[in-house]
Amino acid sequence: MTDDALADIQRRYDRLRAEISHLGMILAGTVVQRFNICGTPACRCRTDPALRHGPYYQYTRKIGGKTTTRNLTPAQAARYQQWIANRRRLRRITTEMEDLTRQADQILTHQPSTPPGRQPKGPI
């Protein structure tokens, strides 16, 4: 039972490790899409929210404790969103890997402490 459970955990762990190798680039931060109101008093953007200027894309992240923001093209925004999604997936995978490791630890620490291949002796 213990060997089967450990083998199953190892198979699941190996699948997660393989998934990591196919993730691609990772990036921390957020991409937002903005629609802006301009400074022209008679512009259409002031009267109807559906007619605001945009979309404009911005990438935001913290560097050294300070928030930094960059404007992106639509193509850059799509690429950054994929990288950010890859990072989120990586975090979920590593959390699963840690959970599997804890499960393996539970199995190993709750089995008898006899060396492999030896049977514990019965009452004398």
OpenMM code with the backbone's topology and positions (N, CA, C; nanometers):
from openmm import Vec3, app, unit

residues = "MET THR ASP ASP ALA LEU ALA ASP ILE GLN ARG ARG TYR ASP ARG LEU ARG ALA GLU ILE SER HIS LEU GLY MET ILE LEU ALA GLY THR VAL VAL GLN ARG PHE ASN ILE CYS GLY THR PRO ALA CYS ARG CYS ARG THR ASP PRO ALA LEU ARG HIS GLY PRO TYR TYR GLN TYR THR ARG LYS ILE GLY GLY LYS THR THR THR ARG ASN LEU THR PRO ALA GLN ALA ALA ARG TYR GLN GLN TRP ILE ALA ASN ARG ARG ARG LEU ARG ARG ILE THR THR GLU MET GLU ASP LEU THR ARG GLN ALA ASP GLN ILE LEU THR HIS GLN PRO SER THR PRO PRO GLY ARG GLN PRO LYS GLY PRO ILE".split()
positions = [
    Vec3(0.0828, -0.1207, 0.0000),
    Vec3(0.0000, 0.0000, 0.0000),
    Vec3(0.0862, 0.1257, 0.0000),
    Vec3(0.1837, 0.1307, 0.0898),
    Vec3(0.2693, 0.2478, 0.1002),
    Vec3(0.3482, 0.2704, -0.0288),
    Vec3(0.4033, 0.1631, -0.0830),
    Vec3(0.4801, 0.1758, -0.2070),
    Vec3(0.3913, 0.2214, -0.3225),
    Vec3(0.2684, 0.1695, -0.3291),
    Vec3(0.1760, 0.2111, -0.4341),
    Vec3(0.1403, 0.3589, -0.4199),
    Vec3(0.1149, 0.4016, -0.2973),
    Vec3(0.0792, 0.5415, -0.2738),
    Vec3(0.1962, 0.6333, -0.3086),
    Vec3(0.3162, 0.5947, -0.2705),
    Vec3(0.4349, 0.6756, -0.3030),
    Vec3(0.4590, 0.6791, -0.4537),
    Vec3(0.4375, 0.5661, -0.5204),
    Vec3(0.4559, 0.5617, -0.6659),
    Vec3(0.3542, 0.6530, -0.7347),
    Vec3(0.2310, 0.6544, -0.6853),
    Vec3(0.1283, 0.7418, -0.7419),
    Vec3(0.1657, 0.8886, -0.7210),
    Vec3(0.2118, 0.9219, -0.6033),
    Vec3(0.2549, 1.0595, -0.5749),
    Vec3(0.3699, 1.0975, -0.6681),
    Vec3(0.4651, 1.0074, -0.6856),
    Vec3(0.5794, 1.0359, -0.7728),
    Vec3(0.5353, 1.0575, -0.9174),
    Vec3(0.4396, 0.9770, -0.9655),
    Vec3(0.3890, 0.9947, -1.1025),
    Vec3(0.3236, 1.1315, -1.1180),
    Vec3(0.2421, 1.1698, -1.0211),
    Vec3(0.1756, 1.3003, -1.0265),
    Vec3(0.2787, 1.4135, -1.0212),
    Vec3(0.3796, 1.3971, -0.9371),
    Vec3(0.4862, 1.4963, -0.9243),
    Vec3(0.5618, 1.5106, -1.0571),
    Vec3(0.5929, 1.3971, -1.1198),
    Vec3(0.6647, 1.3990, -1.2477),
    Vec3(0.5834, 1.4673, -1.3573),
    Vec3(0.4506, 1.4468, -1.3584),
    Vec3(0.3653, 1.5147, -1.4569),
    Vec3(0.3710, 1.6663, -1.4366),
    Vec3(0.3686, 1.7088, -1.3112),
    Vec3(0.3756, 1.8529, -1.2832),
    Vec3(0.5106, 1.9098, -1.3261),
    Vec3(0.6167, 1.8354, -1.2991),
    Vec3(0.7508, 1.8810, -1.3390),
    Vec3(0.7592, 1.8937, -1.4908),
    Vec3(0.6998, 1.8006, -1.5631),
    Vec3(0.6990, 1.8083, -1.7098),
    Vec3(0.6179, 1.9283, -1.7570),
    Vec3(0.5095, 1.9574, -1.6868),
    Vec3(0.4264, 2.0719, -1.7241),
    Vec3(0.5050, 2.2026, -1.7114),
    Vec3(0.5888, 2.2115, -1.6096),
    Vec3(0.6712, 2.3313, -1.5912),
    Vec3(0.7629, 2.3526, -1.7114),
    Vec3(0.8166, 2.2443, -1.7639),
    Vec3(0.9120, 2.2578, -1.8751),
    Vec3(0.8464, 2.3121, -2.0019),
    Vec3(0.7138, 2.3108, -2.0087),
    Vec3(0.6437, 2.3595, -2.1269),
    Vec3(0.5776, 2.4955, -2.1059),
    Vec3(0.6013, 2.5587, -1.9919),
    Vec3(0.5310, 2.6826, -1.9594),
    Vec3(0.5677, 2.8008, -2.0469),
    Vec3(0.6917, 2.8215, -2.0725),
    Vec3(0.7325, 2.9430, -2.1421),
    Vec3(0.7737, 3.0497, -2.0425),
    Vec3(0.7918, 3.1697, -2.0917),
    Vec3(0.8399, 3.2790, -2.0072),
    Vec3(0.7376, 3.3156, -1.9008),
    Vec3(0.7905, 3.3650, -1.7876),
    Vec3(0.7035, 3.4068, -1.6777),
    Vec3(0.7354, 3.5507, -1.6405),
    Vec3(0.6335, 3.6214, -1.5907),
    Vec3(0.6505, 3.7615, -1.5562),
    Vec3(0.5518, 3.7989, -1.4465),
    Vec3(0.6002, 3.8746, -1.3485),
    Vec3(0.5128, 3.9273, -1.2435),
    Vec3(0.4541, 4.0598, -1.2905),
    Vec3(0.3348, 4.0892, -1.2439),
    Vec3(0.2740, 4.2172, -1.2760),
    Vec3(0.1317, 4.2017, -1.3252),
    Vec3(0.0786, 4.3119, -1.3772),
    Vec3(-0.0591, 4.3173, -1.4239),
    Vec3(-0.0667, 4.3986, -1.5523),
    Vec3(-0.1512, 4.3542, -1.6435),
    Vec3(-0.1814, 4.4318, -1.7639),
    Vec3(-0.3256, 4.4783, -1.7522),
    Vec3(-0.3459, 4.6092, -1.7701),
    Vec3(-0.4813, 4.6641, -1.7654),
    Vec3(-0.5116, 4.7344, -1.8973),
    Vec3(-0.6398, 4.7369, -1.9277),
    Vec3(-0.6887, 4.8051, -2.0475),
    Vec3(-0.7624, 4.9303, -1.9997),
    Vec3(-0.7267, 5.0448, -2.0536),
    Vec3(-0.7869, 5.1703, -2.0098),
    Vec3(-0.8532, 5.2425, -2.1275),
    Vec3(-0.9615, 5.3129, -2.0930),
    Vec3(-1.0292, 5.4036, -2.1860),
    Vec3(-1.0297, 5.5397, -2.1168),
    Vec3(-0.9765, 5.6403, -2.1830),
    Vec3(-0.9519, 5.7690, -2.1178),
    Vec3(-1.0427, 5.8807, -2.1672),
    Vec3(-1.0536, 5.9821, -2.0816),
    Vec3(-1.1186, 6.1081, -2.1150),
    Vec3(-1.0066, 6.2082, -2.1403),
    Vec3(-1.0157, 6.2812, -2.2505),
    Vec3(-0.9104, 6.3774, -2.2837),
    Vec3(-0.9397, 6.5145, -2.2222),
    Vec3(-0.8542, 6.6080, -2.2487),
    Vec3(-0.8685, 6.7418, -2.1925),
    Vec3(-0.9470, 6.8390, -2.2790),
    Vec3(-0.9933, 6.7967, -2.3937),
    Vec3(-1.0699, 6.8847, -2.4817),
    Vec3(-1.2135, 6.8960, -2.4296),
    Vec3(-1.2570, 7.0173, -2.3934),
    Vec3(-1.3895, 7.0323, -2.3311),
    Vec3(-1.5063, 6.9839, -2.4164),
    Vec3(-1.5018, 6.9986, -2.5477),
    Vec3(-1.6150, 6.9611, -2.6317),
    Vec3(-1.6031, 6.8201, -2.6895),
    Vec3(-1.5070, 6.7433, -2.6444),
    Vec3(-1.4839, 6.6103, -2.7026),
    Vec3(-1.5968, 6.5132, -2.6652),
    Vec3(-1.6232, 6.4211, -2.7553),
    Vec3(-1.7267, 6.3196, -2.7370),
    Vec3(-1.7025, 6.2313, -2.6148),
    Vec3(-1.5755, 6.2170, -2.5750),
    Vec3(-1.5421, 6.1267, -2.4645),
    Vec3(-1.5984, 6.1749, -2.3310),
    Vec3(-1.6300, 6.3034, -2.3196),
    Vec3(-1.6825, 6.3587, -2.1946),
    Vec3(-1.8316, 6.3325, -2.1765),
    Vec3(-1.9020, 6.3098, -2.2861),
    Vec3(-2.0470, 6.2950, -2.2770),
    Vec3(-2.0940, 6.1503, -2.2715),
    Vec3(-2.0156, 6.0590, -2.3250),
    Vec3(-2.0594, 5.9196, -2.3306),
    Vec3(-1.9417, 5.8273, -2.2952),
    Vec3(-1.9524, 5.7521, -2.1853),
    Vec3(-1.8428, 5.6609, -2.1481),
    Vec3(-1.8084, 5.5597, -2.2574),
    Vec3(-1.9037, 5.5232, -2.3415),
    Vec3(-1.8761, 5.4280, -2.4489),
    Vec3(-1.7895, 5.4892, -2.5588),
    Vec3(-1.7755, 5.6216, -2.5592),
    Vec3(-1.6978, 5.6897, -2.6635),
    Vec3(-1.5625, 5.7400, -2.6132),
    Vec3(-1.5187, 5.6897, -2.4993),
    Vec3(-1.3869, 5.7314, -2.4482),
    Vec3(-1.2762, 5.6835, -2.5411),
    Vec3(-1.1614, 5.7466, -2.5300),
    Vec3(-1.0455, 5.7137, -2.6139),
    Vec3(-0.9799, 5.5853, -2.5642),
    Vec3(-0.9386, 5.5020, -2.6579),
    Vec3(-0.8700, 5.3790, -2.6204),
    Vec3(-0.9191, 5.2636, -2.7048),
    Vec3(-0.8831, 5.1459, -2.6749),
    Vec3(-0.8183, 5.1050, -2.5506),
    Vec3(-0.6674, 5.1331, -2.5517),
    Vec3(-0.6166, 5.1630, -2.4324),
    Vec3(-0.4738, 5.1773, -2.4083),
    Vec3(-0.4363, 5.0696, -2.3072),
    Vec3(-0.3203, 5.0080, -2.3267),
    Vec3(-0.2761, 4.9006, -2.2389),
    Vec3(-0.1597, 4.9477, -2.1537),
    Vec3(-0.1631, 4.9089, -2.0256),
    Vec3(-0.0553, 4.9437, -1.9338),
    Vec3(-0.0122, 4.8198, -1.8569),
    Vec3(0.1181, 4.8083, -1.8390),
    Vec3(0.1783, 4.7015, -1.7596),
    Vec3(0.2284, 4.7650, -1.6299),
    Vec3(0.1910, 4.7056, -1.5182),
    Vec3(0.2297, 4.7587, -1.3874),
    Vec3(0.2911, 4.6478, -1.3041),
    Vec3(0.3990, 4.6825, -1.2309),
    Vec3(0.4594, 4.5897, -1.1351),
    Vec3(0.5396, 4.6683, -1.0338),
    Vec3(0.5730, 4.6039, -0.9247),
    Vec3(0.6568, 4.6668, -0.8217),
    Vec3(0.8015, 4.6278, -0.8460),
    Vec3(0.8880, 4.7277, -0.8415),
    Vec3(1.0319, 4.7057, -0.8514),
    Vec3(1.0965, 4.7836, -0.7378),
    Vec3(1.1626, 4.7126, -0.6501),
    Vec3(1.2278, 4.7782, -0.5371),
    Vec3(1.1300, 4.8538, -0.4484),
    Vec3(1.0092, 4.8008, -0.4337),
    Vec3(0.9098, 4.8647, -0.3487),
    Vec3(0.8336, 4.9789, -0.4141),
    Vec3(0.8667, 5.0111, -0.5378),
    Vec3(0.7976, 5.1194, -0.6085),
    Vec3(0.7197, 5.0629, -0.7266),
    Vec3(0.6005, 5.1167, -0.7470),
    Vec3(0.5180, 5.0748, -0.8593),
    Vec3(0.5677, 5.1424, -0.9861),
    Vec3(0.5883, 5.0608, -1.0888),
    Vec3(0.6289, 5.1138, -1.2189),
    Vec3(0.5226, 5.0762, -1.3218),
    Vec3(0.5000, 5.1659, -1.4155),
    Vec3(0.3981, 5.1446, -1.5188),
    Vec3(0.4578, 5.1750, -1.6551),
    Vec3(0.4244, 5.0906, -1.7530),
    Vec3(0.4679, 5.1086, -1.8916),
    Vec3(0.3473, 5.0987, -1.9820),
    Vec3(0.3445, 5.1807, -2.0837),
    Vec3(0.2421, 5.1689, -2.1862),
    Vec3(0.2840, 5.0606, -2.2844),
    Vec3(0.1867, 4.9833, -2.3327),
    Vec3(0.2141, 4.8723, -2.4229),
    Vec3(0.1306, 4.8839, -2.5494),
    Vec3(0.1813, 4.8265, -2.6561),
    Vec3(0.1006, 4.8113, -2.7774),
    Vec3(0.0060, 4.6931, -2.7536),
    Vec3(-0.0985, 4.6788, -2.8345),
    Vec3(-0.1858, 4.5625, -2.8185),
    Vec3(-0.1106, 4.4283, -2.8296),
    Vec3(-0.0143, 4.4197, -2.9197),
    Vec3(0.0635, 4.2958, -2.9350),
    Vec3(0.1474, 4.2685, -2.8101),
    Vec3(0.2107, 4.3733, -2.7577),
    Vec3(0.2879, 4.3571, -2.6349),
    Vec3(0.1970, 4.3158, -2.5191),
    Vec3(0.0794, 4.3764, -2.5104),
    Vec3(-0.0144, 4.3449, -2.4032),
    Vec3(-0.0523, 4.1973, -2.4069),
    Vec3(-0.0782, 4.1437, -2.5252),
    Vec3(-0.1136, 4.0021, -2.5380),
    Vec3(0.0016, 3.9137, -2.4912),
    Vec3(0.1235, 3.9489, -2.5292),
    Vec3(0.2414, 3.8710, -2.4888),
    Vec3(0.2599, 3.8770, -2.3376),
    Vec3(0.2508, 3.9964, -2.2802),
    Vec3(0.2675, 4.0124, -2.1362),
    Vec3(0.1588, 3.9356, -2.0595),
    Vec3(0.0365, 3.9387, -2.1095),
    Vec3(-0.0715, 3.8658, -2.0425),
    Vec3(-0.0429, 3.7162, -2.0400),
    Vec3(0.0152, 3.6625, -2.1478),
    Vec3(0.0513, 3.5208, -2.1504),
    Vec3(0.1614, 3.4920, -2.0493),
    Vec3(0.2622, 3.5777, -2.0420),
    Vec3(0.3711, 3.5584, -1.9470),
    Vec3(0.3200, 3.5640, -1.8030),
    Vec3(0.2291, 3.6554, -1.7773),
    Vec3(0.1714, 3.6673, -1.6427),
    Vec3(0.0882, 3.5432, -1.6105),
    Vec3(0.0112, 3.4942, -1.7078),
    Vec3(-0.0663, 3.3713, -1.6880),
    Vec3(0.0260, 3.2526, -1.6626),
    Vec3(0.1390, 3.2471, -1.7331),
    Vec3(0.2372, 3.1402, -1.7104),
    Vec3(0.2890, 3.1449, -1.5674),
    Vec3(0.3134, 3.2629, -1.5156),
    Vec3(0.3626, 3.2756, -1.3783),
    Vec3(0.2585, 3.2265, -1.2785),
    Vec3(0.1328, 3.2622, -1.3023),
    Vec3(0.0258, 3.2151, -1.2136),
    Vec3(0.0165, 3.0631, -1.2172),
    Vec3(0.0281, 3.0051, -1.3373),
    Vec3(0.0244, 2.8589, -1.3493),
    Vec3(0.1433, 2.7962, -1.2785),
    Vec3(0.2606, 2.8561, -1.2905),
    Vec3(0.3789, 2.8054, -1.2213),
    Vec3(0.3566, 2.8032, -1.0709),
    Vec3(0.2974, 2.9076, -1.0174),
    Vec3(0.2701, 2.9122, -0.8734),
    Vec3(0.1725, 2.8017, -0.8325),
    Vec3(0.0685, 2.7779, -0.9132),
    Vec3(-0.0264, 2.6705, -0.8815),
    Vec3(0.0432, 2.5342, -0.8869),
    Vec3(0.1298, 2.5149, -0.9867),
    Vec3(0.2013, 2.3875, -1.0002),
    Vec3(0.2931, 2.3656, -0.8811),
    Vec3(0.3713, 2.4667, -0.8430),
    Vec3(0.4640, 2.4476, -0.7307),
    Vec3(0.3883, 2.4259, -0.5998),
    Vec3(0.2726, 2.4870, -0.5849),
    Vec3(0.1905, 2.4612, -0.4662),
    Vec3(0.1448, 2.3157, -0.4649),
    Vec3(0.1023, 2.2641, -0.5812),
    Vec3(0.0636, 2.1232, -0.5906),
    Vec3(0.1817, 2.0318, -0.5595),
    Vec3(0.3008, 2.0693, -0.6097),
    Vec3(0.4202, 1.9880, -0.5841),
    Vec3(0.4514, 1.9846, -0.4343),
    Vec3(0.4379, 2.0972, -0.3679),
    Vec3(0.4603, 2.1007, -0.2233),
    Vec3(0.3589, 2.0139, -0.1503),
    Vec3(0.2329, 2.0173, -0.1933),
    Vec3(0.1295, 1.9339, -0.1322),
    Vec3(0.1624, 1.7855, -0.1498),
    Vec3(0.2065, 1.7483, -0.2689),
    Vec3(0.2442, 1.6086, -0.2920),
    Vec3(0.3618, 1.5677, -0.2053),
    Vec3(0.4574, 1.6580, -0.1893),
    Vec3(0.5726, 1.6275, -0.1040),
    Vec3(0.5285, 1.6079, 0.0405),
    Vec3(0.4356, 1.6909, 0.0877),
    Vec3(0.3830, 1.6730, 0.2239),
    Vec3(0.3107, 1.5391, 0.2377),
    Vec3(0.2359, 1.4993, 0.1329),
    Vec3(0.1679, 1.3698, 0.1371),
    Vec3(0.2699, 1.2558, 0.1457),
    Vec3(0.3761, 1.2652, 0.0679),
    Vec3(0.4809, 1.1628, 0.0716),
    Vec3(0.5454, 1.1588, 0.2102),
    Vec3(0.5685, 1.2742, 0.2665),
    Vec3(0.6270, 1.2809, 0.4008),
    Vec3(0.5358, 1.2140, 0.5033),
    Vec3(0.4055, 1.2392, 0.4927),
    Vec3(0.3096, 1.1769, 0.5840),
    Vec3(0.3156, 1.0251, 0.5730),
    Vec3(0.3220, 0.9751, 0.4519),
    Vec3(0.3289, 0.8299, 0.4321),
    Vec3(0.4575, 0.7746, 0.4912),
    Vec3(0.5684, 0.8413, 0.4656),
    Vec3(0.6981, 0.7909, 0.5116),
    Vec3(0.7156, 0.8014, 0.6623),
    Vec3(0.6607, 0.9030, 0.7235),
    Vec3(0.6799, 0.9195, 0.8682),
    Vec3(0.5823, 0.8382, 0.9504),
    Vec3(0.4782, 0.7833, 0.8878),
    Vec3(0.3823, 0.7026, 0.9625),
    Vec3(0.3974, 0.5528, 0.9375),
    Vec3(0.5026, 0.5117, 0.8707),
    Vec3(0.5253, 0.3687, 0.8526),
    Vec3(0.6253, 0.3211, 0.9569),
    Vec3(0.6309, 0.1928, 0.9850),
    Vec3(0.7256, 0.1426, 1.0848),
    Vec3(0.8690, 0.1766, 1.0465),
    Vec3(0.9517, 0.1923, 1.1453),
    Vec3(1.0891, 0.2361, 1.1203),
    Vec3(1.1842, 0.1208, 1.0928),
    Vec3(1.1340, 0.0067, 1.0494),
    Vec3(1.2224, -0.1049, 1.0156),
    Vec3(1.2827, -0.0823, 0.8786),
    Vec3(1.4062, -0.1224, 0.8599),
    Vec3(1.4700, -0.1061, 0.7287),
    Vec3(1.3968, -0.1883, 0.6227),
    Vec3(1.4035, -0.1475, 0.4970),
    Vec3(1.3380, -0.2227, 0.3909),
    Vec3(1.3915, -0.3654, 0.3836),
    Vec3(1.3022, -0.4629, 0.3601),
    Vec3(1.3426, -0.6019, 0.3479),
    Vec3(1.3418, -0.6755, 0.4802),
    Vec3(1.3296, -0.6080, 0.5907),
    Vec3(1.3238, -0.6731, 0.7223),
    Vec3(1.1811, -0.6687, 0.7744),
    Vec3(1.1396, -0.7739, 0.8374),
    Vec3(1.0097, -0.7796, 0.8989),
    Vec3(1.0247, -0.7532, 1.0477),
    Vec3(0.9337, -0.6717, 1.1053),
    Vec3(0.9422, -0.6507, 1.2490),
    Vec3(0.9148, -0.7826, 1.3219),
    Vec3(0.9851, -0.8014, 1.4338),
    Vec3(0.9700, -0.9223, 1.5127),
    Vec3(0.8437, -0.9125, 1.5964),
    Vec3(0.7800, -1.0255, 1.6132),
    Vec3(0.6614, -1.0332, 1.6965),
    Vec3(0.6976, -1.0395, 1.8436),
    Vec3(0.5985, -1.0555, 1.9314),
    Vec3(0.6262, -1.0652, 2.0745),
    Vec3(0.7108, -1.1869, 2.1067),
    Vec3(0.7975, -1.1749, 2.2003),
    Vec3(0.8884, -1.2838, 2.2393),
    Vec3(0.8256, -1.3677, 2.3470),
] * unit.nanometer
topology = app.Topology()
chain = topology.addChain("A")
for resn in residues:
    res = topology.addResidue(resn, chain)
    for name in ("N", "CA", "C"):
        topology.addAtom(name, app.Element.getBySymbol(name[0]), res)
